[in-house]
Amino acid sequence: MVNMEIGQEVPDFTLLGSNGENVTLSHFRGSKVVLYFYPKDMTPGCTQEACDFRDAHHELQNKGAVVIGISPDELKSHTKFAAKYDLPFMLLSDPDHKVSEQYGVWQLKKMYGREYEGIVRSTFLIDEEGKLMKEWRKVKVAGHRDEILSIL
C-alpha cells in the first residue's frame, strides 16, 4: 500500500474521462478535489456512492470542490453509467490500474472465498495546491458523503 502523508502533494495523472477527453488532475489546481476510487460501474454500492455525490454536487461546488470518480471500467461503461444516473461529474477510466496502484487502492481482495485484485473503495480530499487534506480507505458508502461535506 502506498502511504501518503497529509500535506504531501498527491501523484498527478492523466486518464480518459467520460467526456471522451483526457483529464489531468493538476488542471484542477485552484479547486479542492474529491477523488474517489470505486470498483465497478452499475453495482449497488458504487451506484449509491455516485448518486450520493450527485445529490450533493451543488453543495460540494459551493464549498469549492469538484468530484472525480475513477474505476477500471472502460469509457463506454462510464458513459452509460453517467447517463443512466445523471451524474454531473467526471468518471475516469483506469483499465490498466496504474493510477489506482499509484494511490495504493489496487489490492488483493477476498469475496466468497475467492482472491482477486481490484480497487478497495477509497476517497482522497485534495486541496487547491494539489496536496492531500484527508484520505478515507476501505470506505463504507453510508454517511461517507456527509463526512466529506463536514470536512469541507
C-alpha positions in Angstrom: 0.0 0.0 0.0 1.2 3.5 -0.9 1.3 5.7 2.2 0.6 9.4 1.5 1.0 11.9 4.2 -1.4 14.8 4.9 0.1 17.9 3.3 2.0 15.9 0.7 1.5 16.6 -2.9 -0.6 13.8 -4.5 0.6 12.0 -7.7 -0.5 13.7 -10.8 -2.0 11.7 -13.7 -3.9 11.9 -17.0 -6.7 9.5 -17.8 -9.5 9.3 -20.3 -12.7 10.8 -19.0 -16.4 10.1 -19.5 -16.5 13.2 -21.8 -14.1 11.4 -24.2 -11.2 13.7 -23.4 -8.0 13.3 -21.4 -8.3 14.7 -17.9 -5.3 15.7 -15.9 -5.6 16.1 -12.1 -3.2 19.1 -11.9 -5.6 21.0 -14.2 -7.9 21.3 -11.2 -5.4 23.3 -9.1 -7.3 26.2 -7.5 -10.2 23.9 -6.5 -10.5 21.2 -3.9 -10.9 17.8 -5.5 -12.9 14.9 -4.1 -11.1 12.0 -5.9 -12.9 8.7 -5.3 -11.9 5.3 -6.4 -14.7 2.7 -6.8 -14.7 -0.9 -8.0 -17.3 -1.1 -10.8 -20.0 0.8 -12.6 -23.6 -0.2 -12.1 -23.0 -2.3 -8.9 -25.2 -1.5 -5.9 -22.5 0.1 -3.6 -20.9 2.0 -6.5 -24.2 3.3 -7.8 -25.2 4.5 -4.3 -21.9 6.3 -3.8 -22.1 8.0 -7.2 -25.7 9.0 -6.6 -24.8 10.4 -3.1 -22.1 12.6 -4.7 -24.6 13.6 -7.5 -27.2 14.6 -4.9 -24.6 16.7 -3.0 -23.0 18.1 -6.2 -24.3 21.6 -5.8 -23.3 21.8 -2.1 -19.8 20.4 -2.9 -19.4 23.0 -5.7 -20.5 25.8 -3.2 -17.6 24.6 -1.0 -15.2 24.9 -3.8 -14.8 21.2 -4.6 -15.0 19.1 -7.8 -15.8 15.4 -7.8 -13.9 12.9 -9.9 -14.5 9.2 -9.9 -12.1 6.5 -11.0 -12.6 2.8 -11.8 -11.0 0.3 -14.1 -14.2 0.3 -16.3 -13.9 1.2 -19.9 -15.1 4.6 -21.2 -18.3 3.0 -22.8 -19.3 1.7 -19.4 -18.7 5.1 -17.7 -20.7 6.9 -20.4 -23.7 4.6 -19.9 -23.4 4.8 -16.0 -23.2 8.6 -16.0 -26.1 8.9 -18.4 -28.3 6.4 -16.5 -27.8 8.1 -13.2 -27.4 11.7 -14.5 -24.0 12.1 -12.9 -22.8 15.7 -13.2 -19.1 14.9 -12.6 -16.3 13.2 -14.5 -15.7 9.5 -14.4 -12.2 8.4 -15.4 -11.1 5.1 -16.9 -8.1 3.3 -15.4 -8.2 -0.1 -17.1 -4.6 -0.9 -16.5 -4.9 0.3 -12.9 -1.7 2.4 -13.0 -3.3 5.3 -11.2 -5.1 3.0 -8.7 -1.7 1.5 -7.9 -0.1 4.9 -7.5 -2.7 5.7 -4.9 -2.4 2.3 -3.2 -6.1 1.3 -3.8 -5.4 -1.6 -6.2 -5.1 -4.5 -3.7 -5.7 -8.2 -3.1 -9.4 -8.7 -2.2 -11.4 -11.7 -1.0 -15.0 -12.4 -1.7 -16.8 -15.7 -1.2 -13.5 -17.5 -0.6 -12.1 -16.2 -3.8 -9.0 -14.0 -4.0 -8.6 -11.4 -6.7 -7.1 -8.0 -7.3 -9.3 -4.9 -7.5 -10.0 -1.5 -6.2 -10.6 -1.0 -2.5 -13.1 1.8 -2.3 -11.2 4.9 -1.2 -11.5 8.7 -1.3 -8.9 11.4 -1.3 -9.6 15.0 -0.5 -7.1 17.2 -2.2 -6.6 20.9 -1.6 -6.3 23.8 -4.0 -2.5 23.3 -4.3 -2.7 19.6 -5.1 -1.9 18.4 -1.5 -3.6 15.7 0.4 -6.1 17.1 3.0 -7.6 13.8 4.1 -7.9 10.2 2.9 -10.5 7.5 3.5 -9.6 3.9 2.8 -12.0 0.9 2.8 -14.9 3.4 2.6 -18.3 2.4 3.8 -20.8 4.2 1.5 -23.4 5.1 4.1 -22.6 8.5 5.5 -19.4 9.0 3.6 -20.7 12.0 1.6 -21.8 13.7 4.8 -18.3 13.2 6.3 -16.7 14.8 3.3 -19.1 17.7 3.5 -18.3 18.3 7.2 -14.6 18.4 6.5 -15.1 20.9 3.6 
